[in-house]
Amino acid sequence: MPAKYVPSAPPSRNAQSSGAAPVKTLRLGRIKAAIWENNADQRTFYNVTFARTYMDEEKKFHDSDSFGRDDLLLLGKLADQAHSFIFERMAGQRGDEHNG
């Protein structure tokens, strides 16, 4: 019986600070999409996290996972770009397997 696919949780801040980095970060204005590559059971799969960057009163930048009405179109466009990036990367990996 094949192993059941269990999606991993998005990377924690600890994982990000320990050196794990997204394979690609896409931005449109203050909205960003980070694409994470994961490997399990000899398979590669991808997760995407979205964030909105803002500046506090002390002029320090922070990320939020809360989006306003005016952010939603940008969020959708970034989701589309992330989707395309992942499919192109997967196609390239399959091509490398067949050529190698």
Protein Blocks (a to p, Z undefined) as FASTA:
>chain_A
ZZdddddddddfklmmnopacfbdcdehjbccddddddeehiacdddddddddddfkopa
cddfbdcfklmmmmmmmmmmmmmmmmmmmmmmmmmmmmZZ
